[in-house]
Amino acid sequence: MIILTNIVIAIATAVYAWINYKQLKESQATRKQKIAPLIVAFLKSADNHNSLSLHIKNIGEGLARNVKIEIIKDYNILGKEKYLLSNLNIVKNGINIFPPQYEFVNNLDFMGNLFPDKEENIVSLNITYEGVDGRKYKETYDLPFNQYIGQYYSNPPATYMGEIPYYLKEINNTIKKVNSKNSVQ
C-alpha cells in the first residue's frame, strides 16, 4: 500500500511539475507579447470615400524603435511626379520612436484618379524596426489599390468622425431646398 501511495504521489508531482512548466512558458509568451511591437501598413479610404490613404500603424502592445520604411514600388502622390511616396520624411529619415497605437496617415490619391485595372496602382514597402528588448522585425506589404476600390460603404458612415461631414452635407442640402422653395414664392 505504501508503494502504491508513493507511485500516486510521484505521478501527481510529475503532473504538477508539467502544469507549472506549461504555465511558465505561457507567462513568458505573454510577457513577450506585452513588449512586442507590430507595425502594419494598410490602405483605407477617407470617411467621405473621395480619397485613398496609406496608413502605417503600430497595433502591437510594445514600443517600436528605429523604424525604417523602404519603398519597393513607389507611387506619385496625387498623380504628381515630384511628390513621390519615397520622398516623405518618414521614409527618408525613419522614425526613432513609434509608440503603441500610433498611426501615420498619408493621402495617396483621389478615388477618381485610381483605376483598378492598372498594374502600377500598387504600393509595396518593407518596414524594419526593433522592440525595446532589441528583437528585430521586418514586414513586407504589397498593397494593390484594386482591393480597396468599389467596396460597399455604409451611409451614413460608421464612425462618428465620418458622420459629421455626412450630416453637415445633408443639412446643407436641406437648407438649399428650403431656400429655393422660399425664393420661388
C-alpha positions, 0 to 999 in steps of 0.5 A: 500500500505504501508503494502504491501511495508513493507511485500516486504521489510521484505521478501527481508531482510529475503532473504538477511539475508539467502544469507549472512548466506549461504555465511558465512558458505561457507567462513568458509568451505573454510577457513577450507579447506585452513588449512586442511591437507590430507595425502594419501598413494598410490602405483605407479610404477617407470617411467621405470615400473621395480619397485613398490613404496609406496608413502605417500603424503600430497595433502591437502592445510594445514600443517600436524603435528605429523604424525604417520604411523602404519603398519597393514600388513607389507611387506619385502622390496625387498623380504628381511626379515630384511628390513621390511616396519615397520622398516623405520624411518618414521614409527618408529619415525613419522614425526613432520612436513609434509608440503603441497605437500610433498611426501615420496617415498619408493621402495617396490619391483621389478615388477618381484618379485610381483605376483598378485595372492598372498594374502600377496602382500598387504600393509595396514597402518593407518596414524594419524596426526593433522592440525595446528588448532589441528583437528585430522585425521586418514586414513586407506589404504589397498593397494593390489599390484594386482591393480597396476600390468599389467596396460597399460603404455604409451611409451614413458612415460608421464612425462618428468622425465620418458622420459629421461631414455626412450630416453637415452635407445633408443639412446643407442640402436641406437648407438649399431646398428650403431656400429655393422653395422660399425664393420661388414664392 
